[in-house]
Amino acid sequence: MSRKLQFTLDFREDLDDFLSTNHPEVVDYRISSESLDARKANLGRSPKIHYNLTVVHQGETFEKEVNDFPNLGPLPQNPLIIGAGPAGLFAALRFLEYGIPTTIIERGERAHKRMIHISKYWRKGQLDGDNNVCFGEGGAGLFSDGKLITRIKSTFVQYVMDLFVDFGAPPETAWVSNPHLGSNKIRQLIGKMTEKLLKNGHTIHYNSRVEELLFSDDKKKVIGVLLNNGDKILSDHVILATGHSSREVYENLKVNEVAMKPKDFAVGVRIEHPRELIDSIQHGDFAGKELGAARYRLSWEDSETLKGSYSFCMCPGGYVLSSGTDRDGIVVNGMSNYARNSRWSNAALVVSVAAGTDFETDDVLGGLEFQHSIENKAYEYSRQHASGREVPAQRVSDFLAGKKSVDLPKTSCPSGLVASDLREILPPFVVGHLEKALKVFDQRMAGFVSENALLLAPETRTSAPVTIIRDKQSLLSTSHVGLYPCGEGAGYAGGITSAAVDGIKVAESIISQSFVR
Ligand SMILES: Cc1cc2nc3c(=O)[nH]c(=O)nc-3n(C[C@H](O)[C@H](O)[C@H](O)COP(=O)(O)OP(=O)(O)OC[C@H]3O[C@@H](n4cnc5c(N)ncnc54)[C@H](O)[C@@H]3O)c2cc1C
């Protein structure tokens, strides 16, 4: 039997010392959660850490978390997974636990080879359509900030954290309230995951792009896929986990009348500040090494339009990346390494975009068109004023003053910048809401609006612009038997952990069809 213990300590206080002095009856403990509270640090209040522990006294033991493998009937044969991002990989890892081999199709390279292609894009503007920040083994998660926090409630969240730890993530990943791996650690872990799958009889086709789904004669069932090399691979269970940037996959679904509906998302900019500035705003006198790079989360709703503007995917001590997948478009996103030690901190600052109001929904892929039209404006701007690789950027102070920046401060963005007036790129309603939101945010975090802060644009791929509709119980497409829409691209996840959990849920659904009842 174990017990729960909750308390708050000053951030400098040692946990073991505290326990031995105040709870000598505790002989062992596990940290269920640990979260930093730095509110009012800028008013001189020392930051606190809230702890939730599971503890045992003399003679007691921790309960075992059992991995309950039920009695199975005939196992599903060779499920086919399209996409080796978090959703696809965690689906495969779940099948592995039941001894079911899968076939994975991945359009890009092994994780460790992706950087060569990405570097060419950032430094020379040469985009590889199959190997970029979004595509390749590990998916979009590989060059992510590696934040594993999620708002979804699922028992599989802890399971995902534990699996990350099993593959070499730092142990605290299993208990801190804001687990963060950073791009450098994620890259190592993904390689280990796929090695394990390969060693255990799973097959992965790299550099193999799915061109089309294959359908039964009556068109009601998905029976496999056609690859770009002409090969056909057949399966009764096709898991579609291709992420939110695979436009040709969405086109193929539309042509074949797979059930989809337009979905709301958000569009805006990346805001980048010198890290020291954010640290001092958030941590006041305590800013510095001990507390690490500071985080923030901001949101505001316009009472007239009821539109939300909010920060998203904040990357303390991180980098802004050019993360597009189309030759005629520019997109930005953010990442950091585990140490979060770059000289900058960035976050997406986005405005909600409503399907049917802000973009046309006569065409189910109207949201994709909306995204692309902004990304293309950014590319054309960059091509006309620089080489087409540089990211359009503007000082925050210039943006609010309504004038183009003439010179720009240093940036973390490896693609370089082109001084811009972002009004020429972003839709007017996005500009208007960002202007108002920035002023509000500056009241909440004095100094947030600064001439040393930059806006880089556009941030358009915040989530999928469609939902691929599936049955709530079986997770099968409502229009096509055999097809399991999965992960972020299908509209069922928004981040690494939720995508991984969705992959596991889809695997569970397929496996559960063989439960002996
Ligand atoms: C720069 C960046 C930073 C991010 N930071 C964070 C973060 O800190 N925390 C967080 O939770 N989330 C972050 N995200 C979002 C996160 O990466 C995604 O939510 C997550 O990766 C979605 O997982 P997924 O498996 O559904 O799709 P994806 O990761 O997009 O994977 C899809 C996979 O499918 C493959 N594929 C696509 N089309 C085909 C095809 N036709 N044939 C074969 N294979 C195909 C792709 O190559 C890719 O490997 C970030 C994203 C980016 C781009």
The ligand as an SDF file (V2000), in Angstrom:
LIG
                    3D

 53 58  0  0  0  0  0  0  0  0999 V2000
    9.1240   22.8300  -35.1960 C   0  0  0  0  0  0  0  0  0  0  0  0
    8.0290   22.1530  -34.4280 C   0  0  0  0  0  0  0  0  0  0  0  0
    8.0350   22.2240  -33.0460 C   0  0  0  0  0  0  0  0  0  0  0  0
    7.0630   21.5480  -32.2990 C   0  0  0  0  0  0  0  0  0  0  0  0
    7.1440   21.5560  -30.9400 N   0  0  0  0  0  0  0  0  0  0  0  0
    6.3040   20.7840  -30.2180 C   0  0  0  0  0  0  0  0  0  0  0  0
    6.4620   20.6410  -28.8250 C   0  0  0  0  0  0  0  0  0  0  0  0
    7.3720   21.1810  -28.2310 O   0  0  0  0  0  0  0  0  0  0  0  0
    5.5770   19.8700  -28.1580 N   0  0  0  0  0  0  0  0  0  0  0  0
    4.5580   19.2260  -28.7940 C   0  0  0  0  0  0  0  0  0  0  0  0
    3.7890   18.5210  -28.1270 O   0  0  0  0  0  0  0  0  0  0  0  0
    4.3820   19.3360  -30.1150 N   0  0  0  0  0  0  0  0  0  0  0  0
    5.2480   20.0810  -30.8430 C   0  0  0  0  0  0  0  0  0  0  0  0
    5.0880   20.1700  -32.1950 N   0  0  0  0  0  0  0  0  0  0  0  0
    3.9490   19.4660  -32.8090 C   0  0  0  0  0  0  0  0  0  0  0  0
    4.2390   17.9660  -32.8810 C   0  0  0  0  0  0  0  0  0  0  0  0
    5.4570   17.7630  -33.4900 O   0  0  0  0  0  0  0  0  0  0  0  0
    3.1120   17.2880  -33.6240 C   0  0  0  0  0  0  0  0  0  0  0  0
    1.9160   17.5580  -32.9300 O   0  0  0  0  0  0  0  0  0  0  0  0
    3.3000   15.7770  -33.6850 C   0  0  0  0  0  0  0  0  0  0  0  0
    4.5300   15.4560  -34.2760 O   0  0  0  0  0  0  0  0  0  0  0  0
    2.1570   15.1510  -34.4920 C   0  0  0  0  0  0  0  0  0  0  0  0
    2.3930   13.7730  -34.5650 O   0  0  0  0  0  0  0  0  0  0  0  0
    1.7790   12.8730  -35.7330 P   0  0  0  0  0  0  0  0  0  0  0  0
    2.4410   11.5600  -35.6080 O   0  0  0  0  0  0  0  0  0  0  0  0
    0.3210   12.9540  -35.7020 O   0  0  0  0  0  0  0  0  0  0  0  0
    2.2380   13.5660  -37.1030 O   0  0  0  0  0  0  0  0  0  0  0  0
    3.6680   13.9580  -37.6310 P   0  0  0  0  0  0  0  0  0  0  0  0
    4.6470   14.1190  -36.5310 O   0  0  0  0  0  0  0  0  0  0  0  0
    3.4650   15.1140  -38.5300 O   0  0  0  0  0  0  0  0  0  0  0  0
    4.1390   12.6910  -38.4640 O   0  0  0  0  0  0  0  0  0  0  0  0
    3.6210   12.3850  -39.7180 C   0  0  0  0  0  0  0  0  0  0  0  0
    4.5690   11.4430  -40.4150 C   0  0  0  0  0  0  0  0  0  0  0  0
    3.9600   10.9860  -41.6230 O   0  0  0  0  0  0  0  0  0  0  0  0
    4.9130   10.9880  -42.6680 C   0  0  0  0  0  0  0  0  0  0  0  0
    4.1700   11.1270  -43.9300 N   0  0  0  0  0  0  0  0  0  0  0  0
    3.4320   12.1830  -44.3440 C   0  0  0  0  0  0  0  0  0  0  0  0
    2.8800   11.9530  -45.5350 N   0  0  0  0  0  0  0  0  0  0  0  0
    3.2670   10.7090  -45.8940 C   0  0  0  0  0  0  0  0  0  0  0  0
    3.0340    9.9010  -47.0500 C   0  0  0  0  0  0  0  0  0  0  0  0
    2.2740   10.3430  -48.0780 N   0  0  0  0  0  0  0  0  0  0  0  0
    3.6210    8.6890  -47.1030 N   0  0  0  0  0  0  0  0  0  0  0  0
    4.4000    8.2350  -46.0890 C   0  0  0  0  0  0  0  0  0  0  0  0
    4.6640    8.9610  -44.9740 N   0  0  0  0  0  0  0  0  0  0  0  0
    4.0890   10.1830  -44.8870 C   0  0  0  0  0  0  0  0  0  0  0  0
    5.7960   12.1740  -42.3490 C   0  0  0  0  0  0  0  0  0  0  0  0
    7.0620   12.0830  -42.9850 O   0  0  0  0  0  0  0  0  0  0  0  0
    5.8830   12.0920  -40.8340 C   0  0  0  0  0  0  0  0  0  0  0  0
    6.9470   11.2830  -40.4150 O   0  0  0  0  0  0  0  0  0  0  0  0
    6.0340   20.8440  -32.9690 C   0  0  0  0  0  0  0  0  0  0  0  0
    6.0020   20.8120  -34.3710 C   0  0  0  0  0  0  0  0  0  0  0  0
    6.9830   21.4490  -35.0940 C   0  0  0  0  0  0  0  0  0  0  0  0
    6.9510   21.3900  -36.5940 C   0  0  0  0  0  0  0  0  0  0  0  0
  1  2  1  0
  2  3  1  0
  2 52  2  0
  3  4  2  0
  4  5  1  0
  4 50  1  0
  5  6  2  0
  6  7  1  0
  6 13  1  0
  7  8  2  0
  7  9  1  0
  9 10  1  0
 10 11  2  0
 10 12  1  0
 12 13  2  0
 13 14  1  0
 14 15  1  0
 14 50  1  0
 15 16  1  0
 16 17  1  0
 16 18  1  0
 18 19  1  0
 18 20  1  0
 20 21  1  0
 20 22  1  0
 22 23  1  0
 23 24  1  0
 24 25  2  0
 24 26  1  0
 24 27  1  0
 27 28  1  0
 28 29  2  0
 28 30  1  0
 28 31  1  0
 31 32  1  0
 32 33  1  0
 33 34  1  0
 33 48  1  0
 34 35  1  0
 35 36  1  0
 35 46  1  0
 36 37  1  0
 36 45  1  0
 37 38  2  0
 38 39  1  0
 39 40  1  0
 39 45  2  0
 40 41  1  0
 40 42  2  0
 42 43  1  0
 43 44  2  0
 44 45  1  0
 46 47  1  0
 46 48  1  0
 48 49  1  0
 50 51  2  0
 51 52  1  0
 52 53  1  0
M  END
$$$$
